[in-house]
């Protein structure tokens, strides 16, 4: 069963991928920088969630 976060990420991921593709193919340098910042922030959130999940699994008996 998918969690709320997984369903949310599945829905948002495609939107972000289209945004990145547009920004890097048609956008200005400023929009490319913003897209890259969004990409890094998204990556940081996913890494943080992964770390928290691993820590919770390690604590489970």
KOLLO-415313 format. One record per residue: x, y, z of N, C-alpha, C in turn; residue number from 0. Coordinates in steps of 0.2 Angstrom, whole numbers. Layout:
N
marlo n_east:X n_north:Y n_up:Z ca_east:X ca_north:Y ca_up:Z c_east:X c_north:Y c_up:Z i:NUM
...
***
This chain:
61
marlo n_east:4 n_north:-6 n_up:0 ca_east:0 ca_north:0 ca_up:0 c_east:4 c_north:6 c_up:0 i:0
marlo n_east:3 n_north:11 n_up:-5 ca_east:7 ca_north:17 ca_up:-5 c_east:5 c_north:22 c_up:0 i:1
marlo n_east:10 n_north:25 n_up:3 ca_east:9 ca_north:30 ca_up:8 c_east:7 c_north:36 c_up:5 i:2
marlo n_east:5 n_north:41 n_up:9 ca_east:3 ca_north:48 ca_up:6 c_east:9 c_north:51 c_up:2 i:3
marlo n_east:15 n_north:50 n_up:5 ca_east:21 ca_north:53 ca_up:3 c_east:22 c_north:50 c_up:-4 i:4
marlo n_east:22 n_north:44 n_up:-5 ca_east:23 ca_north:40 ca_up:-11 c_east:18 c_north:42 c_up:-16 i:5
marlo n_east:12 n_north:43 n_up:-15 ca_east:7 ca_north:45 ca_up:-20 c_east:8 c_north:52 c_up:-22 i:6
marlo n_east:10 n_north:56 n_up:-17 ca_east:11 ca_north:63 ca_up:-18 c_east:17 c_north:64 c_up:-23 i:7
marlo n_east:23 n_north:60 n_up:-21 ca_east:29 ca_north:61 ca_up:-25 c_east:28 c_north:58 c_up:-33 i:8
marlo n_east:24 n_north:53 n_up:-33 ca_east:22 ca_north:50 ca_up:-40 c_east:19 c_north:55 c_up:-44 i:9
marlo n_east:14 n_north:59 n_up:-41 ca_east:10 ca_north:64 ca_up:-45 c_east:15 c_north:70 c_up:-46 i:10
marlo n_east:19 n_north:72 n_up:-42 ca_east:23 ca_north:78 ca_up:-43 c_east:29 c_north:77 c_up:-47 i:11
marlo n_east:32 n_north:71 n_up:-47 ca_east:38 ca_north:70 ca_up:-50 c_east:37 c_north:71 c_up:-58 i:12
marlo n_east:32 n_north:70 n_up:-61 ca_east:31 ca_north:71 ca_up:-68 c_east:31 c_north:78 c_up:-70 i:13
marlo n_east:28 n_north:82 n_up:-65 ca_east:27 ca_north:89 ca_up:-66 c_east:34 c_north:92 c_up:-66 i:14
marlo n_east:38 n_north:90 n_up:-61 ca_east:45 ca_north:93 ca_up:-60 c_east:49 c_north:91 c_up:-66 i:15
marlo n_east:49 n_north:85 n_up:-68 ca_east:53 ca_north:83 ca_up:-74 c_east:51 c_north:87 c_up:-80 i:16
marlo n_east:45 n_north:89 n_up:-81 ca_east:43 ca_north:93 ca_up:-87 c_east:46 c_north:100 c_up:-86 i:17
marlo n_east:45 n_north:102 n_up:-80 ca_east:48 ca_north:109 ca_up:-78 c_east:56 c_north:109 c_up:-80 i:18
marlo n_east:59 n_north:104 n_up:-77 ca_east:66 ca_north:104 ca_up:-79 c_east:68 c_north:104 c_up:-86 i:19
marlo n_east:64 n_north:100 n_up:-90 ca_east:65 ca_north:99 ca_up:-97 c_east:64 c_north:106 c_up:-100 i:20
marlo n_east:59 n_north:109 n_up:-99 ca_east:57 ca_north:116 ca_up:-102 c_east:63 c_north:121 c_up:-100 i:21
marlo n_east:64 n_north:121 n_up:-93 ca_east:69 ca_north:126 ca_up:-91 c_east:76 c_north:125 c_up:-95 i:22
marlo n_east:78 n_north:119 n_up:-96 ca_east:85 ca_north:118 ca_up:-98 c_east:85 c_north:118 c_up:-106 i:23
marlo n_east:79 n_north:118 n_up:-109 ca_east:79 ca_north:118 ca_up:-116 c_east:77 c_north:125 c_up:-119 i:24
marlo n_east:72 n_north:128 n_up:-116 ca_east:69 ca_north:134 ca_up:-118 c_east:70 c_north:140 c_up:-114 i:25
marlo n_east:72 n_north:139 n_up:-108 ca_east:72 ca_north:144 ca_up:-103 c_east:78 c_north:149 c_up:-103 i:26
marlo n_east:78 n_north:154 n_up:-100 ca_east:83 ca_north:159 ca_up:-99 c_east:88 c_north:156 c_up:-94 i:27
marlo n_east:94 n_north:159 n_up:-93 ca_east:99 ca_north:157 ca_up:-88 c_east:96 c_north:157 c_up:-81 i:28
marlo n_east:92 n_north:162 n_up:-80 ca_east:89 ca_north:163 ca_up:-73 c_east:84 c_north:157 c_up:-72 i:29
marlo n_east:80 n_north:156 n_up:-77 ca_east:75 ca_north:150 ca_up:-75 c_east:79 c_north:143 c_up:-75 i:30
marlo n_east:85 n_north:143 n_up:-78 ca_east:89 ca_north:137 ca_up:-77 c_east:92 c_north:136 c_up:-70 i:31
marlo n_east:94 n_north:142 n_up:-68 ca_east:97 ca_north:142 ca_up:-61 c_east:91 c_north:140 c_up:-56 i:32
marlo n_east:86 n_north:143 n_up:-57 ca_east:80 ca_north:141 ca_up:-52 c_east:78 c_north:134 c_up:-53 i:33
marlo n_east:78 n_north:131 n_up:-59 ca_east:76 ca_north:124 ca_up:-60 c_east:81 c_north:120 c_up:-56 i:34
marlo n_east:88 n_north:122 n_up:-57 ca_east:93 ca_north:118 ca_up:-53 c_east:92 c_north:118 c_up:-46 i:35
marlo n_east:91 n_north:124 n_up:-43 ca_east:90 ca_north:125 ca_up:-36 c_east:84 c_north:121 c_up:-34 i:36
marlo n_east:78 n_north:120 n_up:-37 ca_east:73 ca_north:116 ca_up:-36 c_east:75 c_north:109 c_up:-36 i:37
marlo n_east:79 n_north:107 n_up:-41 ca_east:81 ca_north:100 ca_up:-41 c_east:85 c_north:98 c_up:-35 i:38
marlo n_east:90 n_north:103 n_up:-33 ca_east:94 ca_north:101 ca_up:-27 c_east:90 c_north:101 c_up:-21 i:39
marlo n_east:85 n_north:105 n_up:-20 ca_east:81 ca_north:105 ca_up:-14 c_east:77 c_north:99 c_up:-14 i:40
marlo n_east:74 n_north:97 n_up:-20 ca_east:70 ca_north:90 ca_up:-20 c_east:75 c_north:84 c_up:-18 i:41
marlo n_east:81 n_north:84 n_up:-21 ca_east:85 ca_north:79 ca_up:-19 c_east:87 c_north:79 c_up:-12 i:42
marlo n_east:88 n_north:84 n_up:-9 ca_east:89 ca_north:85 ca_up:-2 c_east:84 c_north:82 c_up:2 i:43
marlo n_east:77 n_north:84 n_up:0 ca_east:72 ca_north:81 ca_up:4 c_east:71 c_north:73 c_up:4 i:44
marlo n_east:72 n_north:71 n_up:-2 ca_east:72 ca_north:64 ca_up:-3 c_east:78 c_north:60 c_up:1 i:45
marlo n_east:84 n_north:63 n_up:1 ca_east:89 ca_north:60 ca_up:4 c_east:88 c_north:60 c_up:12 i:46
marlo n_east:85 n_north:65 n_up:14 ca_east:83 ca_north:66 ca_up:21 c_east:78 c_north:61 c_up:23 i:47
marlo n_east:73 n_north:60 n_up:19 ca_east:67 ca_north:55 ca_up:20 c_east:70 c_north:48 c_up:20 i:48
marlo n_east:75 n_north:47 n_up:16 ca_east:78 ca_north:40 ca_up:15 c_east:82 c_north:39 c_up:22 i:49
marlo n_east:86 n_north:44 n_up:24 ca_east:89 ca_north:43 ca_up:30 c_east:85 c_north:42 c_up:36 i:50
marlo n_east:79 n_north:45 n_up:37 ca_east:75 ca_north:44 ca_up:42 c_east:72 c_north:37 c_up:42 i:51
marlo n_east:70 n_north:35 n_up:36 ca_east:67 ca_north:28 ca_up:35 c_east:72 c_north:23 c_up:37 i:52
marlo n_east:78 n_north:24 n_up:35 ca_east:83 ca_north:19 ca_up:37 c_east:84 c_north:19 c_up:45 i:53
marlo n_east:84 n_north:24 n_up:48 ca_east:85 ca_north:25 ca_up:55 c_east:79 c_north:21 c_up:59 i:54
marlo n_east:73 n_north:23 n_up:56 ca_east:67 ca_north:19 ca_up:59 c_east:67 c_north:12 c_up:58 i:55
marlo n_east:70 n_north:9 n_up:53 ca_east:70 ca_north:2 ca_up:51 c_east:76 c_north:-1 c_up:56 i:56
marlo n_east:81 n_north:3 n_up:57 ca_east:86 ca_north:0 ca_up:61 c_east:84 c_north:-1 c_up:68 i:57
marlo n_east:80 n_north:4 n_up:71 ca_east:77 ca_north:4 ca_up:78 c_east:72 c_north:-2 c_up:79 i:58
marlo n_east:69 n_north:-4 n_up:73 ca_east:63 ca_north:-9 ca_up:74 c_east:66 c_north:-16 c_up:77 i:59
marlo n_east:63 n_north:-19 n_up:81 ca_east:65 ca_north:-25 ca_up:84 c_east:64 c_north:-31 c_up:79 i:60
***
